[in-house]
């Protein structure tokens, strides 16, 4: 055979080998694609089933007794999905261009969810079956503290696992993902964040509640009620107060007081910084009615503590704050309460009765205080006599906390640290370091109860890259003949404001490091007359308005600040408010 024929034969053989290799590779690719496709479809079904089941995770973790079956059901689906998306073929597919990031994202989601369902929440599932919210129902004024011991470790592990899984999902690079995968990742991330919030709240509660309920010795807590009819930065003036004693889970009402029982102090009861005095004067530490003028409950509560001890000689272990709106939520759990006055206090009428009708009915402040004292004692009895619905109570407290209507301060630093990063501390700082936040804190300048009729709207948006605009709108919704209302409601002109009109001093906190570009009255070119200062390194604007019935005024504040993923507005919790109002299209 000639060398040319041999060479040709070798080329044909090499061609056949190459064809077989290419064909094999193509076949493997087809089989791999088919394998990944089938397993991906099955994994999707299991993940979707898990998502549907876990949609109730937050409510289930709020009542751990319902969590056991849910966790086991989710675990079965996530375990299967994880197995389907972690074999060698799938992992090889993750190395491919374009399709690889999609597969990696799905695998990461399946793995994170399986870690949570099969590991982190397993201890909670094991104790949840024997737990009932009824076990925290007060019996003869006392709560069985052993129920918290059973949940403590499981709640801690569950919260840690959910937090870790949420971080893993948040760390997925979404830039190469196609829209369906990206939306699925976002949905799982939101679900995990919601579940983490519930588990974290459960963990904090099981850690903090035994100590606050006197497990380690007797405690005294001062419960204050902020009156939203006369605005202060954190809600309203401090009005009625209740001293609550706890010991081995037993809760008792020791005494009551009102702001009228406190004197004006010639000197601040605690030292104030020069920065605070320039911005707020010495009033927050000299008048109990002005304590919550400074928008930081961790700063205000020690002032209340000092004032209470000075007046009564009783040291307290912490301060809790509620407003009548939060009280109306609690009344959903207690049901209607019959008052000795003949009134029935309900979730529907609490705000109107406590913030307006009482002033129309009683002109004498002493009679008003007596009514508030009776109402507070009646609600306390209803909450501690064992008739309250625990699940509704937990939901009410959660809602009040989310709306900044419930705040807690503990004198023991280690216990206060349990609340770090929650709205319950009532601090100015943003809860998320990656958030651009404005603060809008409202204060009555009329010396009246006219803020019952006021409406405050606030919201902020990125109207142009690197520039954020805040709009604050105040409106006086009082009736046209408001000047004829009782002088205790109108203020009687004692501070130079005609009856019926409302003066408001707004403290507007700009985002940290922001540069003020403009501050104008909305729908005009007129610059707003502003004062201001700084507080803890943040620039603060002060804006004073005076509105007649039926009138409103808006302020637009634009700042230069690096854009972040989220922009929020912290607004004084009022009766009538709207946060997140649209802005940019109306500038």
C-alpha positions, -999 to 999 in steps of 0.1 A, spaced: 0 0 0 14 33 -10 22 60 16 -5 82 1 -32 55 5 -21 49 41 -22 86 49 -57 88 34 -69 58 54 -55 73 86 -72 106 78 -106 88 73 -100 68 106 -92 101 124 -122 117 109 -144 88 121 -129 91 156 -134 128 157 -170 124 146 -176 98 173 -160 121 199 -180 151 187 -211 130 185 -204 117 220 -199 152 233 -231 163 216 -249 133 230 -236 140 265 -246 177 261 -281 166 250 -283 141 279 -269 167 303 -293 193 292 -321 168 294 -309 157 329 -306 193 341 -339 202 326 -358 174 342 -341 178 376 -345 216 374 -382 212 366 -387 189 395 -366 211 418 -388 241 408 -419 222 417 -406 213 452 -393 249 458 -426 263 447 -444 240 470 -420 250 498 -426 287 490 -464 282 491 -461 264 525 -437 289 539 -458 319 530 -473 316 565 -439 314 581 -440 348 598 -474 342 614 -464 306 623 -433 318 641 -453 344 659 -472 314 673 -446 286 676 -473 259 683 -483 261 646 -447 259 633 -439 223 638 -460 208 610 -451 237 587 -413 232 592 -415 195 585 -435 200 553 -411 227 540 -381 206 550 -393 176 528 -396 198 498 -364 218 502 -343 187 509 -355 171 476 -349 203 457 -314 206 472 -306 170 462 -319 176 426 -297 207 422 -264 195 437 -253 165 417 -221 165 395 -240 172 362 -257 202 377 -224 215 391 -207 211 358 -235 231 342 -229 259 366 -195 264 348 -211 272 315 -215 307 302 -250 323 305 -268 292 317 -243 287 345 -253 317 367 -289 307 364 -282 271 376 -259 284 403 -286 308 416 -312 280 417 -287 257 435 -278 284 460 -315 291 468 -323 254 472 -292 249 495 -300 279 516 -336 270 521 -327 234 529 -302 245 555 -329 266 572 -357 240 570 -337 209 577 -312 222 603 -318 257 617 -355 253 624 -354 217 635 -349 225 672 -379 249 670 -400 222 654 -391 198 682 -404 221 710 -431 239 691 -455 209 691 -458 211 729 -461 249 730 -492 270 729 -497 307 731 -523 300 758 -493 291 780 -483 328 782 -519 339 791 -517 355 826 -533 334 853 -543 353 884 -521 382 872 -490 360 866 -473 344 836 -456 310 838 -419 319 830 -409 283 823 -425 285 788 -397 309 778 -370 285 790 -383 258 766 -381 281 736 -349 300 743 -322 279 726 -345 268 697 -355 304 690 -319 315 690 -308 288 666 -337 294 643 -331 332 641 -294 327 634 -300 302 606 -327 323 589 -304 354 592 -275 335 576 -297 321 548 -311 356 541 -275 369 538 -266 341 513 -296 350 491 -288 387 494 -252 379 482 -263 363 449 -251 384 419 -283 391 400 -267 410 371 -264 379 348 -298 364 358 -327 363 334 -359 380 347 -378 349 359 -348 337 379 -341 372 393 -377 376 404 -376 342 421 -345 351 440 -361 384 451 -392 365 463 -372 340 483 -351 368 497 -382 387 508 -397 355 523 -365 347 543 -363 383 555 -399 382 567 -394 348 584 -361 361 600 -380 391 614 -405 368 631 -379 344 644 -357 373 656 -386 388 674 -393 355 691 -357 351 700 -355 385 716 -387 380 734 -376 347 749 -344 363 760 -357 395 775 -392 387 788 -381 365 818 -359 392 832 -385 420 827 -411 398 843 -390 394 874 -374 360 870 -342 372 886 -358 395 912 -385 421 915 -387 449 889 -404 482 886 -413 496 852 -429 530 844 -455 528 816 -461 562 800 -489 571 776 -480 597 749 -509 620 740 -510 624 702 -535 653 705 -505 674 715 -475 664 693 -440 657 704 -413 642 683 -419 606 694 -457 609 695 -471 633 720 -467 649 754 -462 625 783 -496 623 800 -509 594 822 -483 571 838 -485 537 855 -460 521 878 -459 483 871 -443 458 895 -432 424 883 -419 395 903 -416 358 893 -440 364 864 -466 382 885 -477 416 873 -493 443 895 -502 479 891 -485 498 920 -494 534 914 -506 560 888 -496 596 881 -500 623 854 -479 650 841 -496 675 864 -480 657 893 -445 669 882 -430 703 888 -409 724 865 -373 719 873 -350 750 874 -321 729 861 -321 698 838 -325 666 858 -298 651 837 -269 668 819 -277 679 783 -251 685 756 -245 719 741 -257 706 708 -290 694 724 -295 727 742 -290 748 710 -315 727 692 -342 719 718 -333 742 747 -333 727 782 -371 719 781 -368 681 775 -350 677 808 -369 704 827 -406 696 819 -420 661 819 -444 671 791 -414 679 768 -393 648 775 -401 632 742 -393 663 722 -359 648 715 -365 620 690 -345 593 708 -362 572 734 -328 559 747 -321 595 756 -355 604 768 -363 574 790 -334 581 815 -347 616 818 -382 602 827 -365 578 851 -347 607 869 -379 628 871 -399 599 885 -373 591 912 -370 627 921 -408 630 926 -415 596 942 -382 584 956 -388 551 937 -361 537 914 -373 521 882 -358 494 861 -371 507 827 -396 527 808 -422 516 783 -442 539 761 -476 535 743 -500 559 727 -538 556 724 -535 542 688 -514 513 702 -539 510 730 -567 506 704 -548 476 689 -545 460 724 -583 464 728 -587 440 698 -572 414 721 -591 423 753 -624 431 737 -646 460 748 -639 472 784 -667 487 806 -654 517 825 -668 528 859 -678 561 842 -704 541 822 -684 543 790 -674 513 769 -638 515 757 -633 497 724 -607 494 696 -630 516 675 -636 545 699 -604 545 721 -586 572 700 -616 595 698 -626 591 734 -592 595 749 -578 622 726 -609 644 720 -642 635 737 -627 636 772 -617 673 767 -651 681 754 -667 664 784 -645 676 812 -631 712 814 -612 706 846 -578 689 840 -582 671 873 -613 654 860 -596 646 828 -567 630 847 -592 610 868 -608 596 836 -574 586 821 -565 569 854 -597 549 854 -592 539 818 -556 529 823 -564 507 853 -593 491 835 -572 482 805 -544 469 828 -569 446 846 -582 433 813 -547 425 801 -537 406 832 -568 388 842 -563 359 818 -591 368 794 -570 383 767 -565 365 733 -527 358 732 -524 355 694 -542 388 689 -522 404 717 -489 394 700 -502 408 667 -512 440 683 -479 445 700 -460 437 668 -481 463 649 -475 489 675 -438 483 674 -436 485 636 -455 519 638 -431 533 664 -460 534 689 -444 510 714 -410 517 728 -390 500 755 -359 511 775 -342 489 801 -318 504 827 -297 472 825 -274 478 795 -272 440 786 -310 438 785 -313 469 765 -288 456 740 -312 427 732 -333 454 714 -305 468 693 -316 473 657 -353 472 664 -379 500 663 -387 493 700 -357 514 710 -371 545 694 -337 558 681 -330 582 652 -304 560 635 -315 541 604 -321 504 611 -301 495 580 -267 510 572 -275 509 535 -306 530 539 -309 568 532 -332 581 559 -350 613 566 -365 621 600 -396 643 603 -404 650 640 -434 671 648 -441 692 679 -470 713 690 -463 750 695 -499 760 704 -501 746 739 -533 728 729 -549 695 720 -556 706 684 -532 680 669 -562 656 671 -574 674 639 -540 677 622 -528 655 594 -491 650 585 -479 635 553 -442 628 545 -422 609 519 -389 610 501 -378 598 466 -347 598 443 -360 624 418 -326 626 400 -295 605 405 -276 615 436 -304 639 447 -332 630 471 -362 651 478 -384 650 509 -419 665 510 -437 673 542 -473 684 541 -492 696 572 -530 702 571 -554 715 597 -586 695 594 -603 712 623 -639 725 617 -643 760 605 -657 771 639 -628 755 658 -623 787 677 -654 779 696 -640 746 710 -631 745 747 -601 765 755 -583 734 768 -585 721 732 -576 753 714 -550 765 738 -570 797 744 -544 818 727 -521 814 757 -490 811 735 -500 838 710 -517 814 686 -554 824 679 -579 798 689 -586 773 661 -552 778 645 -524 753 650 -487 761 653 -462 732 646 -425 731 650 -410 704 627 -375 690 632 -363 676 599 -333 653 601 -313 651 569 -295 618 559 -261 615 574 -235 633 553 -261 649 530 -257 684 515 -287 706 516 -295 720 481 -328 736 485 -358 740 508 -389 756 492 -425 758 499 -442 733 476 -457 746 443 -439 780 447 -405 794 443 -405 808 478 -378 797 501 -390 784 534 -378 803 565 -358 776 584 -337 774 614 -317 744 626 -286 729 640 -270 695 643 -277 664 663 -251 636 666 -235 648 634 -267 651 614 -279 684 600 -314 693 614 -338 719 599 -365 735 620 -397 746 602 -424 765 620 -459 766 605 -492 781 617 -524 769 600 -560 780 602 -588 754 599 -590 740 564 -555 751 552 -523 732 545 -487 739 536 -459 717 521 -422 719 523 -398 703 497 -363 696 509 -337 685 483 -303 671 493 -273 657 475 -264 623 489 -251 590 475 -279 568 463 -287 536 482 -310 507 476 -337 522 498 -349 556 509 -372 560 539 -388 586 560 -392 583 598 -423 603 608 -437 611 642 -465 586 649 -497 606 647 -534 599 644 -537 608 608 -506 603 587 -495 591 553 -459 580 547 -443 574 513 -464 599 494 -454 603 456 -433 633 450 -412 635 419 -440 638 394 -454 667 413 -423 688 417 
